[in-house]
Amino acid sequence: MIPPGGYESGKLYIKFVTVDKGVTIYLNSDDTAFTEVKITSQTNNFNKYSINNNKSFRVTAVPKINSYDTKYTFDYCEDGFKNPNAAIWAKLDTHAVMLKSSSENKDLFTLISETKEIGIGAGSAVLLIIICCFVRICCKAKSE
């Protein structure tokens, strides 16, 4: 992600690496100097498209009828100067800390879930054994 407001001047670049035959890509921008581009598997010549840094690209993928070959990938980069005082950097740092905290809690949650699943499995097995014993005792008592 190129953080909005994180860079001054420069340009934002995008290059389509793969475009499957079952999809057409439309690339446009809020940069008035940029003209919309239609990209297909036949026309993808790995051009690097650029716009001013304070603008954004919009990528629209339109699949062909009854097509499942609709994968596309692209690379993007920025060549401006980083503004270390931009508010976005503090927000990204907070986001990274929250993700790390969430992944640590996820490990504990996974452990609890697995323990719960083992307990349910063992409990079900014990219950099945009790039911079988009860049925056997009932059948034995009925036959006597």
Phi, psi and omega in degrees: 000130172270111185292131179296131180081358183278344181231148177250143180054200178075188183228159174252132184241148174220139179222128179276122183274314177224145173218112180292162184290343183266014183220145173243132181255133173246124182246122175220180187207161172276002174278114185296341179281350183263132178261138181304142181238137175254125185236128174234177179297331180281328184263355181288105180251023176059032174294150174258115180266146183224153174219169177296149187301327184274010180249178181223153174269152169236124180251123177241124180253123180243114180285150174283157182301134178058031181250138176248354178271077188238021182279143172213149178225152177214157174248151175218155180205174185224141179240015180280183179263133182291133175261099186296342182267000181295141183298335184297329182293320177295321179295319179293323176297316178298318179299317180297319179296317180296320179296317179297316179298318180294322180289327177293318178291329180296322178298318178294317179299317179298318179299315179296317180298316180295320178296318179297318180296320178295318179297318179295318179297314180294318178298320178296319179297316179296317179298320178296319178296317179297317179297316179298317179296317180298315179298319180294317179296317179297316180295321180292318180293324181291323181285340181275000000 
